[in-house]
């Protein structure tokens, strides 16, 4: 018994130290987790390139490729926002005029949000979509630091991740080795599903939003569809932000028909259906977990941990359920009842 506890000590110590690191460095931990998850997804590509060059060079190539892809995406987004700056100013300006009107009271229209709350949301939206240049400049040092953490984490885990895993698992008691291996497999599957589904839903949102904005009749169909897809691609936003924003603009213009189109066709169908049904089903299908449970994991993770929760929420849910299934299977193989409440 004493020997078994001694074997467990290094493993428990590592877990405690990791937990302490999470607490101390939580402000940048979202970038570390994002870098780690991207590294896991891109590890097969790293292995393929490593056949032709040194691992360090391969890790650098993959990291540089991600940096270039991110830079292209950011520059493209900024170009599109700049090209449609007048449309954005008209949209936010009309909403601002409507809110600043003393006669405006959202509660009179059945909107369960105060004018102060809507004004704060409008200010945040203006900073993000209209005054994005000022926002970027004012937060430049923080953004650059977080990007540095992201890419250092990505490179480090591509280069030394497997070595680190081997060193850590050598301290794991033999009885837990099977659990660790299985949990690692489902974690990789979950991360693949999260990223692939995220990109797929953003692309889907762009195309199915086009008919909605065509029916709306405001013009700028491609831009509005891009705005919905862009918001969908960012987990802490979601395409619902775009439809609520444009819906508020329609409301400020007194366009009742436009409000109905954006709510029923845009918000409920284009935004909610992929989030509530398509995403959980596609992710859950890969890891064999009920879509409702996966939906709870995704939403709970985002609400409690922000961007980090987008990855951690589903992964934690998958690990808990997989661990329970392994526990049940192990007890069945030993011929023991699988209930937690079984009296011994």
MIKE-327405 format. One record per residue (C-alpha): residue number from 1; residue in one letter; chain; z, x, y. Coordinates in Angstrom, 2 decimals. Layout:
<rs>
@k NUM, r A, c A, Z Z, X X, Y Y
...
</rs>
This chain:
<rs>
@k 1, r X, c A, Z 0.00, X 0.00, Y 0.00
@k 2, r X, c A, Z 0.89, X 2.86, Y 2.35
@k 3, r X, c A, Z -2.43, X 4.60, Y 1.61
@k 4, r X, c A, Z -4.37, X 1.42, Y 2.40
@k 5, r X, c A, Z -2.63, X 1.10, Y 5.77
@k 6, r X, c A, Z -3.36, X 4.74, Y 6.52
@k 7, r X, c A, Z -7.07, X 4.12, Y 5.83
@k 8, r X, c A, Z -7.05, X 1.17, Y 8.19
@k 9, r X, c A, Z -5.42, X 3.06, Y 11.08
@k 10, r X, c A, Z -8.55, X 4.87, Y 12.44
@k 11, r X, c A, Z -10.56, X 1.66, Y 12.23
@k 12, r X, c A, Z -7.91, X -0.37, Y 14.08
@k 13, r X, c A, Z -7.53, X 2.40, Y 16.68
@k 14, r X, c A, Z -11.28, X 2.37, Y 17.36
@k 15, r X, c A, Z -11.25, X -1.41, Y 17.80
@k 16, r X, c A, Z -8.32, X -1.18, Y 20.24
@k 17, r X, c A, Z -10.02, X 1.56, Y 22.27
@k 18, r X, c A, Z -13.26, X -0.43, Y 22.44
@k 19, r X, c A, Z -11.31, X -3.47, Y 23.67
@k 20, r X, c A, Z -9.57, X -1.37, Y 26.36
@k 21, r X, c A, Z -12.94, X 0.02, Y 27.47
@k 22, r X, c A, Z -14.31, X -3.52, Y 27.77
@k 23, r X, c A, Z -11.42, X -4.52, Y 30.02
@k 24, r X, c A, Z -11.56, X -1.42, Y 32.25
@k 25, r X, c A, Z -15.35, X -1.31, Y 32.66
@k 26, r X, c A, Z -16.03, X -5.08, Y 32.58
@k 27, r X, c A, Z -17.86, X -5.01, Y 35.95
@k 28, r X, c A, Z -20.70, X -3.01, Y 34.38
@k 29, r X, c A, Z -20.19, X -4.06, Y 30.79
@k 30, r X, c A, Z -22.96, X -6.65, Y 31.07
@k 31, r X, c A, Z -25.45, X -3.81, Y 31.57
@k 32, r X, c A, Z -23.98, X -1.84, Y 28.67
@k 33, r X, c A, Z -24.26, X -4.87, Y 26.39
@k 34, r X, c A, Z -27.77, X -5.62, Y 27.61
@k 35, r X, c A, Z -28.79, X -2.01, Y 27.01
@k 36, r X, c A, Z -27.21, X -2.04, Y 23.56
@k 37, r X, c A, Z -28.94, X -5.28, Y 22.58
@k 38, r X, c A, Z -32.33, X -4.02, Y 23.79
@k 39, r X, c A, Z -31.74, X -0.79, Y 21.86
@k 40, r X, c A, Z -31.10, X -2.74, Y 18.67
@k 41, r X, c A, Z -34.31, X -4.73, Y 19.13
@k 42, r X, c A, Z -36.40, X -1.63, Y 19.94
@k 43, r X, c A, Z -34.89, X 0.58, Y 17.24
@k 44, r X, c A, Z -37.83, X 0.03, Y 14.81
@k 45, r X, c A, Z -40.23, X 1.17, Y 17.54
@k 46, r X, c A, Z -38.05, X 4.23, Y 18.13
@k 47, r X, c A, Z -38.14, X 5.03, Y 14.40
@k 48, r X, c A, Z -41.93, X 4.73, Y 14.34
@k 49, r X, c A, Z -42.40, X 7.08, Y 17.30
@k 50, r X, c A, Z -39.81, X 9.49, Y 15.87
@k 51, r X, c A, Z -42.16, X 10.19, Y 12.97
@k 52, r X, c A, Z -44.45, X 12.04, Y 15.38
@k 53, r X, c A, Z -41.95, X 13.65, Y 17.75
@k 54, r X, c A, Z -38.27, X 14.53, Y 18.15
@k 55, r X, c A, Z -35.75, X 11.66, Y 18.35
@k 56, r X, c A, Z -34.75, X 12.66, Y 21.87
@k 57, r X, c A, Z -38.36, X 12.46, Y 23.07
@k 58, r X, c A, Z -38.88, X 9.17, Y 21.24
@k 59, r X, c A, Z -35.78, X 7.65, Y 22.85
@k 60, r X, c A, Z -37.00, X 8.84, Y 26.25
@k 61, r X, c A, Z -40.46, X 7.33, Y 25.68
@k 62, r X, c A, Z -39.06, X 3.93, Y 24.67
@k 63, r X, c A, Z -36.60, X 3.93, Y 27.58
@k 64, r X, c A, Z -39.36, X 4.88, Y 30.03
@k 65, r X, c A, Z -41.58, X 2.11, Y 28.62
@k 66, r X, c A, Z -38.83, X -0.44, Y 29.24
@k 67, r X, c A, Z -38.33, X 0.93, Y 32.77
@k 68, r X, c A, Z -42.06, X 0.65, Y 33.52
@k 69, r X, c A, Z -42.24, X -2.88, Y 32.08
@k 70, r X, c A, Z -39.23, X -3.94, Y 34.16
@k 71, r X, c A, Z -40.68, X -2.34, Y 37.29
@k 72, r X, c A, Z -44.01, X -4.12, Y 36.79
@k 73, r X, c A, Z -42.22, X -7.45, Y 36.27
@k 74, r X, c A, Z -40.08, X -6.99, Y 39.39
@k 75, r X, c A, Z -42.99, X -5.88, Y 41.58
@k 76, r X, c A, Z -45.15, X -8.77, Y 40.33
@k 77, r X, c A, Z -42.36, X -11.24, Y 41.07
@k 78, r X, c A, Z -41.84, X -9.80, Y 44.57
@k 79, r X, c A, Z -45.58, X -9.94, Y 45.23
@k 80, r X, c A, Z -45.77, X -13.60, Y 44.19
@k 81, r X, c A, Z -42.69, X -14.50, Y 46.27
@k 82, r X, c A, Z -44.12, X -12.67, Y 49.29
@k 83, r X, c A, Z -47.53, X -14.34, Y 48.89
@k 84, r X, c A, Z -45.85, X -17.76, Y 48.86
@k 85, r X, c A, Z -43.22, X -17.03, Y 51.49
@k 86, r X, c A, Z -44.44, X -19.86, Y 53.75
@k 87, r X, c A, Z -44.08, X -22.37, Y 50.91
@k 88, r X, c A, Z -40.55, X -21.19, Y 50.19
@k 89, r X, c A, Z -39.57, X -21.32, Y 53.88
@k 90, r X, c A, Z -40.95, X -24.85, Y 54.15
@k 91, r X, c A, Z -39.06, X -25.89, Y 51.02
@k 92, r X, c A, Z -35.69, X -24.43, Y 52.01
@k 93, r X, c A, Z -36.15, X -25.27, Y 55.69
@k 94, r X, c A, Z -36.78, X -28.96, Y 55.01
@k 95, r X, c A, Z -33.70, X -29.16, Y 52.80
@k 96, r X, c A, Z -31.66, X -27.39, Y 55.50
@k 97, r X, c A, Z -32.79, X -29.83, Y 58.20
@k 98, r X, c A, Z -31.95, X -32.75, Y 55.94
@k 99, r X, c A, Z -28.48, X -31.37, Y 55.18
@k 100, r X, c A, Z -27.75, X -30.56, Y 58.84
@k 101, r X, c A, Z -28.50, X -34.11, Y 59.86
@k 102, r X, c A, Z -25.10, X -35.76, Y 60.63
@k 103, r X, c A, Z -26.33, X -38.99, Y 59.05
@k 104, r X, c A, Z -26.96, X -37.28, Y 55.71
@k 105, r X, c A, Z -24.34, X -37.93, Y 53.07
@k 106, r X, c A, Z -25.43, X -37.08, Y 49.51
@k 107, r X, c A, Z -22.69, X -39.31, Y 48.11
@k 108, r X, c A, Z -24.44, X -42.36, Y 49.62
@k 109, r X, c A, Z -27.42, X -41.67, Y 47.35
@k 110, r X, c A, Z -25.33, X -41.37, Y 44.20
@k 111, r X, c A, Z -25.43, X -37.56, Y 44.22
@k 112, r X, c A, Z -21.98, X -36.45, Y 42.99
@k 113, r X, c A, Z -21.98, X -33.33, Y 45.19
@k 114, r X, c A, Z -20.59, X -32.91, Y 48.70
@k 115, r X, c A, Z -22.66, X -31.70, Y 51.64
@k 116, r X, c A, Z -20.56, X -28.53, Y 51.82
@k 117, r X, c A, Z -21.35, X -27.72, Y 48.17
@k 118, r X, c A, Z -25.04, X -28.39, Y 48.65
@k 119, r X, c A, Z -25.09, X -26.20, Y 51.77
@k 120, r X, c A, Z -23.46, X -23.35, Y 49.84
@k 121, r X, c A, Z -25.99, X -23.74, Y 47.03
@k 122, r X, c A, Z -28.82, X -23.80, Y 49.59
@k 123, r X, c A, Z -27.52, X -20.58, Y 51.15
@k 124, r X, c A, Z -27.45, X -18.87, Y 47.74
@k 125, r X, c A, Z -30.96, X -20.08, Y 46.98
@k 126, r X, c A, Z -32.21, X -18.90, Y 50.37
@k 127, r X, c A, Z -30.70, X -15.46, Y 49.78
@k 128, r X, c A, Z -32.37, X -15.27, Y 46.37
@k 129, r X, c A, Z -35.83, X -16.67, Y 47.05
@k 130, r X, c A, Z -36.45, X -16.47, Y 50.83
@k 131, r X, c A, Z -34.33, X -13.58, Y 52.11
@k 132, r X, c A, Z -34.67, X -11.64, Y 48.88
@k 133, r X, c A, Z -35.61, X -8.45, Y 50.75
@k 134, r X, c A, Z -32.34, X -8.51, Y 52.73
@k 135, r X, c A, Z -30.42, X -9.38, Y 49.57
@k 136, r X, c A, Z -31.98, X -6.47, Y 47.69
@k 137, r X, c A, Z -31.27, X -4.02, Y 50.53
@k 138, r X, c A, Z -27.66, X -5.16, Y 51.01
@k 139, r X, c A, Z -26.98, X -4.83, Y 47.27
@k 140, r X, c A, Z -29.22, X -1.83, Y 46.69
@k 141, r X, c A, Z -26.50, X 0.64, Y 45.65
@k 142, r X, c A, Z -24.93, X -1.82, Y 43.21
@k 143, r X, c A, Z -28.34, X -2.71, Y 41.73
@k 144, r X, c A, Z -29.32, X 0.95, Y 41.34
@k 145, r X, c A, Z -25.97, X 1.77, Y 39.73
@k 146, r X, c A, Z -26.27, X -1.12, Y 37.27
@k 147, r X, c A, Z -29.83, X -0.11, Y 36.43
@k 148, r X, c A, Z -28.61, X 3.43, Y 35.82
@k 149, r X, c A, Z -25.92, X 2.12, Y 33.46
@k 150, r X, c A, Z -28.50, X -0.07, Y 31.70
@k 151, r X, c A, Z -31.00, X 2.72, Y 31.03
@k 152, r X, c A, Z -28.40, X 5.36, Y 30.20
@k 153, r X, c A, Z -26.93, X 2.91, Y 27.67
@k 154, r X, c A, Z -30.37, X 2.15, Y 26.27
@k 155, r X, c A, Z -31.35, X 5.82, Y 25.91
@k 156, r X, c A, Z -27.95, X 6.87, Y 24.52
@k 157, r X, c A, Z -27.89, X 4.15, Y 21.88
@k 158, r X, c A, Z -31.48, X 4.80, Y 20.83
@k 159, r X, c A, Z -30.78, X 8.53, Y 20.57
@k 160, r X, c A, Z -27.27, X 8.58, Y 19.11
@k 161, r X, c A, Z -26.62, X 4.96, Y 18.09
@k 162, r X, c A, Z -27.18, X 5.41, Y 14.38
@k 163, r X, c A, Z -25.18, X 8.63, Y 14.30
@k 164, r X, c A, Z -22.34, X 6.87, Y 16.08
@k 165, r X, c A, Z -22.56, X 3.99, Y 13.63
@k 166, r X, c A, Z -22.31, X 6.37, Y 10.69
@k 167, r X, c A, Z -19.28, X 8.12, Y 12.18
@k 168, r X, c A, Z -17.56, X 4.82, Y 12.83
@k 169, r X, c A, Z -18.31, X 3.30, Y 9.43
@k 170, r X, c A, Z -16.95, X 6.37, Y 7.64
@k 171, r X, c A, Z -13.52, X 5.29, Y 8.89
@k 172, r X, c A, Z -13.98, X 1.75, Y 7.65
@k 173, r X, c A, Z -12.07, X 0.95, Y 4.43
@k 174, r X, c A, Z -14.38, X 0.55, Y 1.45
@k 175, r X, c A, Z -13.32, X -3.06, Y 1.02
@k 176, r X, c A, Z -14.86, X -3.85, Y 4.44
@k 177, r X, c A, Z -18.13, X -1.93, Y 3.99
@k 178, r X, c A, Z -20.02, X -4.92, Y 2.58
@k 179, r X, c A, Z -18.82, X -7.13, Y 5.41
@k 180, r X, c A, Z -19.89, X -4.59, Y 8.04
@k 181, r X, c A, Z -23.35, X -4.21, Y 6.50
@k 182, r X, c A, Z -23.95, X -7.96, Y 6.33
@k 183, r X, c A, Z -22.62, X -8.58, Y 9.85
@k 184, r X, c A, Z -24.86, X -5.80, Y 11.19
@k 185, r X, c A, Z -27.90, X -7.46, Y 9.61
@k 186, r X, c A, Z -27.19, X -10.89, Y 11.08
@k 187, r X, c A, Z -26.45, X -9.33, Y 14.49
@k 188, r X, c A, Z -29.90, X -7.70, Y 14.52
@k 189, r X, c A, Z -31.55, X -10.97, Y 13.44
@k 190, r X, c A, Z -29.70, X -12.86, Y 16.17
@k 191, r X, c A, Z -30.70, X -10.40, Y 18.90
@k 192, r X, c A, Z -34.34, X -10.50, Y 17.81
@k 193, r X, c A, Z -34.27, X -14.29, Y 17.93
@k 194, r X, c A, Z -32.55, X -14.39, Y 21.34
@k 195, r X, c A, Z -35.09, X -12.16, Y 23.09
@k 196, r X, c A, Z -38.19, X -13.50, Y 21.38
@k 197, r X, c A, Z -37.18, X -17.11, Y 21.98
@k 198, r X, c A, Z -36.23, X -16.38, Y 25.61
@k 199, r X, c A, Z -39.68, X -14.99, Y 26.39
@k 200, r X, c A, Z -41.43, X -17.72, Y 24.40
@k 201, r X, c A, Z -39.58, X -20.53, Y 26.20
@k 202, r X, c A, Z -40.31, X -18.99, Y 29.62
@k 203, r X, c A, Z -44.04, X -18.93, Y 28.76
@k 204, r X, c A, Z -43.84, X -22.48, Y 27.38
@k 205, r X, c A, Z -42.08, X -23.64, Y 30.56
@k 206, r X, c A, Z -44.90, X -22.28, Y 32.72
@k 207, r X, c A, Z -47.59, X -24.20, Y 30.88
@k 208, r X, c A, Z -45.81, X -27.52, Y 30.41
@k 209, r X, c A, Z -44.65, X -27.47, Y 34.05
@k 210, r X, c A, Z -48.26, X -27.41, Y 35.32
@k 211, r X, c A, Z -48.95, X -31.14, Y 34.60
@k 212, r X, c A, Z -45.63, X -32.08, Y 36.22
@k 213, r X, c A, Z -46.45, X -30.31, Y 39.49
@k 214, r X, c A, Z -50.00, X -31.63, Y 39.34
@k 215, r X, c A, Z -48.64, X -35.19, Y 39.24
@k 216, r X, c A, Z -46.20, X -34.31, Y 42.03
@k 217, r X, c A, Z -49.14, X -33.68, Y 44.35
@k 218, r X, c A, Z -47.57, X -31.04, Y 46.60
@k 219, r X, c A, Z -50.14, X -28.36, Y 45.80
@k 220, r X, c A, Z -49.08, X -24.80, Y 44.91
@k 221, r X, c A, Z -49.11, X -25.90, Y 41.25
@k 222, r X, c A, Z -49.30, X -22.41, Y 39.75
@k 223, r X, c A, Z -46.59, X -21.06, Y 42.06
@k 224, r X, c A, Z -44.16, X -23.87, Y 41.33
@k 225, r X, c A, Z -44.82, X -23.44, Y 37.60
@k 226, r X, c A, Z -44.22, X -19.71, Y 37.95
@k 227, r X, c A, Z -40.96, X -20.43, Y 39.81
@k 228, r X, c A, Z -39.78, X -22.65, Y 36.94
@k 229, r X, c A, Z -40.74, X -20.01, Y 34.34
@k 230, r X, c A, Z -39.11, X -17.22, Y 36.37
@k 231, r X, c A, Z -35.84, X -19.16, Y 36.61
@k 232, r X, c A, Z -36.04, X -19.90, Y 32.88
@k 233, r X, c A, Z -36.45, X -16.22, Y 32.10
@k 234, r X, c A, Z -33.13, X -15.48, Y 33.84
@k 235, r X, c A, Z -30.41, X -16.86, Y 31.52
@k 236, r X, c A, Z -27.85, X -17.59, Y 34.25
@k 237, r X, c A, Z -30.41, X -19.69, Y 36.17
@k 238, r X, c A, Z -32.64, X -21.71, Y 33.87
@k 239, r X, c A, Z -35.70, X -23.74, Y 34.88
@k 240, r X, c A, Z -33.41, X -26.63, Y 35.85
@k 241, r X, c A, Z -32.62, X -24.71, Y 39.06
@k 242, r X, c A, Z -36.28, X -24.84, Y 40.10
@k 243, r X, c A, Z -36.63, X -28.56, Y 39.36
@k 244, r X, c A, Z -33.37, X -29.42, Y 41.12
@k 245, r X, c A, Z -34.45, X -27.35, Y 44.14
@k 246, r X, c A, Z -37.91, X -28.93, Y 44.40
@k 247, r X, c A, Z -36.40, X -32.33, Y 43.61
@k 248, r X, c A, Z -34.00, X -31.94, Y 46.53
@k 249, r X, c A, Z -37.00, X -31.02, Y 48.71
@k 250, r X, c A, Z -38.75, X -34.22, Y 47.59
@k 251, r X, c A, Z -35.56, X -36.16, Y 48.33
@k 252, r X, c A, Z -35.34, X -34.63, Y 51.81
@k 253, r X, c A, Z -38.94, X -35.73, Y 52.43
@k 254, r X, c A, Z -38.11, X -39.24, Y 51.33
@k 255, r X, c A, Z -40.51, X -39.00, Y 48.40
@k 256, r X, c A, Z -38.84, X -41.28, Y 45.86
@k 257, r X, c A, Z -41.76, X -41.07, Y 43.44
@k 258, r X, c A, Z -41.62, X -37.27, Y 43.53
@k 259, r X, c A, Z -37.90, X -37.33, Y 42.79
@k 260, r X, c A, Z -38.48, X -39.49, Y 39.71
@k 261, r X, c A, Z -41.33, X -37.25, Y 38.50
@k 262, r X, c A, Z -39.24, X -34.10, Y 38.91
@k 263, r X, c A, Z -36.16, X -35.65, Y 37.30
@k 264, r X, c A, Z -37.66, X -37.41, Y 34.29
@k 265, r X, c A, Z -40.66, X -35.19, Y 33.56
@k 266, r X, c A, Z -39.44, X -31.91, Y 35.04
@k 267, r X, c A, Z -35.69, X -31.73, Y 34.57
@k 268, r X, c A, Z -35.26, X -33.83, Y 31.42
@k 269, r X, c A, Z -38.42, X -32.84, Y 29.51
@k 270, r X, c A, Z -39.57, X -29.44, Y 30.76
@k 271, r X, c A, Z -36.09, X -28.02, Y 31.37
@k 272, r X, c A, Z -33.55, X -29.80, Y 29.17
@k 273, r X, c A, Z -35.56, X -30.25, Y 25.97
@k 274, r X, c A, Z -36.24, X -26.51, Y 25.47
@k 275, r X, c A, Z -32.63, X -25.63, Y 26.37
@k 276, r X, c A, Z -30.94, X -28.32, Y 24.29
@k 277, r X, c A, Z -33.33, X -28.51, Y 21.34
@k 278, r X, c A, Z -36.05, X -25.83, Y 21.14
@k 279, r X, c A, Z -33.95, X -22.72, Y 21.85
@k 280, r X, c A, Z -30.99, X -23.59, Y 19.56
@k 281, r X, c A, Z -33.33, X -24.68, Y 16.75
@k 282, r X, c A, Z -35.47, X -21.53, Y 16.87
@k 283, r X, c A, Z -32.50, X -19.16, Y 17.11
@k 284, r X, c A, Z -30.49, X -21.09, Y 14.51
@k 285, r X, c A, Z -33.42, X -21.20, Y 12.08
@k 286, r X, c A, Z -33.54, X -17.41, Y 11.87
@k 287, r X, c A, Z -29.80, X -17.00, Y 11.29
@k 288, r X, c A, Z -29.42, X -20.24, Y 9.28
@k 289, r X, c A, Z -26.84, X -21.91, Y 11.51
@k 290, r X, c A, Z -26.82, X -25.51, Y 12.75
@k 291, r X, c A, Z -28.64, X -25.82, Y 16.12
@k 292, r X, c A, Z -25.72, X -27.73, Y 17.72
@k 293, r X, c A, Z -23.33, X -24.87, Y 16.96
@k 294, r X, c A, Z -25.85, X -22.37, Y 18.31
@k 295, r X, c A, Z -26.29, X -24.47, Y 21.47
@k 296, r X, c A, Z -22.52, X -24.42, Y 22.03
@k 297, r X, c A, Z -22.48, X -20.65, Y 21.55
@k 298, r X, c A, Z -25.32, X -20.06, Y 24.04
@k 299, r X, c A, Z -23.95, X -22.33, Y 26.78
@k 300, r X, c A, Z -20.32, X -21.24, Y 26.31
@k 301, r X, c A, Z -21.31, X -17.58, Y 26.47
@k 302, r X, c A, Z -23.26, X -18.01, Y 29.72
@k 303, r X, c A, Z -20.52, X -20.12, Y 31.35
@k 304, r X, c A, Z -17.68, X -17.75, Y 30.45
@k 305, r X, c A, Z -19.34, X -14.32, Y 30.61
@k 306, r X, c A, Z -22.52, X -14.74, Y 32.63
@k 307, r X, c A, Z -25.42, X -12.49, Y 31.67
@k 308, r X, c A, Z -23.36, X -10.69, Y 29.01
@k 309, r X, c A, Z -22.47, X -14.07, Y 27.50
@k 310, r X, c A, Z -26.15, X -14.86, Y 27.00
@k 311, r X, c A, Z -26.11, X -12.18, Y 24.30
@k 312, r X, c A, Z -22.46, X -12.23, Y 23.25
@k 313, r X, c A, Z -22.08, X -16.02, Y 22.90
@k 314, r X, c A, Z -24.63, X -16.53, Y 20.10
@k 315, r X, c A, Z -23.73, X -13.23, Y 18.44
@k 316, r X, c A, Z -20.02, X -14.09, Y 18.29
@k 317, r X, c A, Z -20.77, X -17.54, Y 16.86
@k 318, r X, c A, Z -23.06, X -16.03, Y 14.22
@k 319, r X, c A, Z -20.50, X -13.37, Y 13.28
@k 320, r X, c A, Z -17.69, X -15.91, Y 12.92
@k 321, r X, c A, Z -19.72, X -18.28, Y 10.75
@k 322, r X, c A, Z -21.20, X -15.46, Y 8.66
@k 323, r X, c A, Z -17.72, X -13.99, Y 8.11
@k 324, r X, c A, Z -16.44, X -17.37, Y 6.95
@k 325, r X, c A, Z -19.39, X -17.81, Y 4.58
@k 326, r X, c A, Z -18.77, X -14.37, Y 3.11
@k 327, r X, c A, Z -15.09, X -15.20, Y 2.71
@k 328, r X, c A, Z -15.92, X -18.47, Y 0.91
@k 329, r X, c A, Z -18.49, X -16.76, Y -1.33
@k 330, r X, c A, Z -16.05, X -14.00, Y -2.23
@k 331, r X, c A, Z -13.33, X -16.48, Y -3.21
@k 332, r X, c A, Z -15.80, X -18.47, Y -5.30
@k 333, r X, c A, Z -16.83, X -15.33, Y -7.13
@k 334, r X, c A, Z -13.16, X -14.66, Y -7.90
@k 335, r X, c A, Z -12.71, X -18.26, Y -9.01
@k 336, r X, c A, Z -10.27, X -19.07, Y -6.18
@k 337, r X, c A, Z -10.26, X -22.12, Y -3.89
@k 338, r X, c A, Z -12.14, X -21.45, Y -0.64
@k 339, r X, c A, Z -9.87, X -23.51, Y 1.60
@k 340, r X, c A, Z -7.73, X -21.88, Y 4.25
@k 341, r X, c A, Z -5.09, X -24.47, Y 3.60
@k 342, r X, c A, Z -4.82, X -23.96, Y -0.13
@k 343, r X, c A, Z -1.23, X -23.60, Y -1.21
@k 344, r X, c A, Z -0.61, X -20.52, Y -3.32
</rs>
